[in-house]
């Protein structure tokens, strides 16, 4: 997949994660006041987990092969991506894999972390002026 299509896919996945997260936040708020049940939140969390999991796979499968073409420049971006992302992914999954009732009370902080994580991706290796074929090929020379 070329850089333009990879960027478009990953940004679309961010949008889906934000939508899933918004649904989870709304249900978690209702669950904390006993206006929703755990099963409803668990279902929404499963959707969000699936969205995040697919996005993580897509990043690994698409971004690394594109950036590595940029030689040293690409290696630096890959290093930053791995360094920042691995720790963040582990921390986020530790929260998301808990029972729904527990997540309901931790979801607002997770939402802030997840949104910041996606915003950082969009400012760095998913930025329009970074993930472009001409930029990658220019750094590959």
C-alpha positions in Angstrom: 0.0 0.0 0.0 1.3 3.4 -0.8 1.9 6.2 1.7 -1.2 8.1 0.9 -3.6 5.1 1.2 -1.8 4.0 4.4 -2.2 7.4 6.0 -5.9 7.6 4.9 -6.6 4.1 6.4 -4.8 4.9 9.7 -6.6 8.2 10.1 -9.9 6.6 9.3 -9.1 4.0 12.0 -8.4 6.8 14.4 -11.8 8.2 13.7 -13.4 4.8 14.4 -11.5 4.5 17.7 -12.7 8.0 18.7 -16.3 7.1 17.9 -16.0 3.8 19.8 -14.4 5.6 22.7 -17.2 8.2 22.8 -19.8 5.4 22.9 -17.9 3.7 25.8 -17.6 6.9 27.7 -21.3 7.6 27.5 -22.2 4.1 28.6 -19.5 4.1 31.4 -21.0 7.4 32.7 -24.5 5.7 32.8 -23.0 2.6 34.4 -21.4 4.6 37.2 -24.9 5.9 38.1 -26.6 2.5 37.6 -28.4 3.6 34.4 -26.6 1.0 32.3 -25.4 -2.6 32.9 -22.0 -4.1 32.5 -23.0 -6.2 29.5 -23.8 -3.0 27.5 -20.4 -1.5 28.3 -18.6 -4.8 27.7 -20.1 -5.0 24.2 -19.0 -1.4 23.5 -15.5 -2.1 25.0 -15.2 -5.2 22.7 -15.8 -3.0 19.7 -13.2 -0.4 20.9 -10.7 -3.1 21.7 -11.2 -4.6 18.2 -10.7 -1.1 16.6 -7.5 -0.5 18.6 -6.2 -4.0 17.9 -6.8 -3.6 14.2 -5.2 -0.2 14.2 -2.1 -1.5 16.0 -1.8 -4.3 13.4 -2.2 -1.8 10.5 0.5 0.5 11.9 2.9 -2.4 12.1 2.1 -3.8 8.7 2.0 -0.5 6.8 4.1 2.2 8.4 7.3 0.3 9.1 7.8 -0.9 5.5 7.1 2.6 4.2 9.4 4.4 6.6 12.2 2.0 6.3 12.5 3.1 2.6 13.7 6.5 4.0 16.9 4.9 5.3 18.3 6.8 8.3 15.4 9.3 8.4 12.9 6.4 8.4 14.9 4.5 11.0 14.7 7.5 13.3 10.9 7.7 12.9 10.5 4.0 13.4 12.6 4.2 16.5 10.5 7.0 17.9 7.3 5.1 16.9 8.4 1.9 18.7 9.8 3.7 21.8 6.7 5.8 22.4 4.1 3.3 21.2 5.1 0.1 22.9 4.9 1.6 26.4 1.7 3.4 25.7 0.1 0.4 24.1 1.0 -1.8 27.1 -0.5 0.8 29.5 -3.6 1.3 27.5 -4.3 -2.5 27.1 -3.7 -3.0 30.8 -6.8 -0.7 31.4 -8.9 -1.9 28.5 -8.6 -5.6 29.4 -10.1 -5.2 32.9 -13.7 -6.0 33.6 -16.2 -3.5 32.3 -17.2 -2.2 35.8 -13.5 -1.4 36.5 -13.0 0.2 33.2 -16.0 2.4 33.7 -14.2 4.2 36.5 -10.9 4.5 34.6 -12.2 5.2 31.1 -12.0 9.0 31.2 -8.2 8.9 32.0 -7.8 6.2 29.3 -9.7 8.4 26.8 -7.4 11.3 27.4 -4.3 9.1 27.0 -5.7 7.4 23.9 -6.7 10.7 22.3 -3.2 12.2 23.1 -1.6 9.1 21.7 -3.5 9.4 18.4 -2.9 13.1 18.2 0.8 12.5 18.6 0.7 10.0 15.8 -1.1 12.5 13.6 1.5 15.2 14.3 4.5 12.9 13.7 4.6 9.9 11.4 1.1 10.3 10.1 1.4 14.0 9.3 0.6 15.0 5.8 4.1 16.4 5.3 5.8 13.2 6.6 3.9 10.1 5.3 4.2 11.0 1.6 5.8 9.0 -1.2 7.9 12.0 -2.3 9.2 12.7 1.2 10.0 9.0 1.8 11.8 8.6 -1.5 13.7 11.8 -1.0 15.2 10.5 2.2 16.0 7.2 0.6 18.6 8.6 -1.7 
